[in-house]
Structure formats: C-alpha cells, structure tokens
Amino acid sequence: MDGWVSPKTGVKFHLQDGLLELFYPDGSRFETYLEVLERAAQEKARAIQASARAEQEAARANQAEARNVALEAEWMALRQRIGIK
C-alpha cells in the first residue's frame, strides 16, 4: 500500500514507521485524529477567550453609558441652578 495513489480521489497512501499517512492530491498531509482534536481544543480555548473579552468590553461600555447618563443629569441640574435653558 506504500506509495499507492487512489485513481478516483488522487489520495496518496504512505506507510512510514508502521503508521499510515494519507496525502491530498496537492501533497498536503491529512491531519491525524489527535491533531484534529488538538486543533479543536485550541479553537475552543480561543473562542472562550474572545467571549470573555467581549463580555469585559460590554461591561466597560455599560459603565461608560452609566457615567454619561449621570453626567448628563448633573449638567441638566447645573443648568437649572444657574438658569441656562
């Protein structure tokens, strides 16, 4: 099977050190099951980090909005005290 190329798919089969490797027609190697699992775990970790950053940014935006509302209220009160419309 070593070096055999599927005539229908163009996938190449290569036996190295007792392990079977598969290659796409363009020569790039298929990922192993463990490589796929590792990549999925890394992508999940990145997604969790991105979600945490988004939550932090939303909290900062909410705090900024609350400060703006408070400042607007102070400004309106000050304008009324000094008689500016």
N, C-alpha and C positions, 0 to 999 in steps of 0.2 A: 504494500500500500504506500510505502515511502515514495514520494515524488509523483504519485498518481494525481491527475487533474481530471475532474469531472467534466465530461464533454457537454453536459447540459448547463451546469452552473458556472463552470470555469473555476470552481474552488479547488485549491491545491491541498493535498494531504501530505504532511511531512512528519515522519517519526524521528524524534530526537531524544536520546537518553530514556527511551521507554515511554515517552509521552507523545501523544498525537497532537500535532498543531495543525490548525486549518488556516488557510490564507485566502483572502478575497482575490478575485481576478486581477485587481490592481497591485497585488503583492502585500497589502497590509494584513496583519495577523488578526484573526478573530480574538476577542477577549476571552479569557477563561472565566469560568463561573465565579471564582474568587475575585477576579479583577472587576467583574460586573457588580458584585456585592460591595466591594470596597468603594467603587465609584458612587454607587447609590448611597452609601453611608456618608460619604463626603458631601454629596449634593444635599442630603437631608440636613446635615450639620450647617451647611451654608444657608439653607432656607430658614432654619431656626434662628440663626444669627441675623439674617435680613429681617425676619419678622420682629425680633427683639428691637432692632434699630428702628424699625418703622413705628413700633409702639412707643419707644422713647421720643421719637420726633413728634408723634401725635400728642403726647403728654406735654412736650415743650410748646407746641402750637396752642394747646388748650390753655396753658398758663399764660402765654403771651396774649391770647384773646381776653382772658380774665383781667389781666393788667390793663389792657386797652379800655375795657368796659369801666373799670374802676377809675382810670384817669379821665375818661370822658365824663363820668359822673362828677368827679372833683372839679373839672373845668366848668361844667354847667353850673355847679353850686357857686363857684368863684365868680362867674359872670353875673349871676343873680345878685350876689352880695355887693358887687361894685356897680351894678346897674347897666351892664352891657347886654344887649339883646343879640 
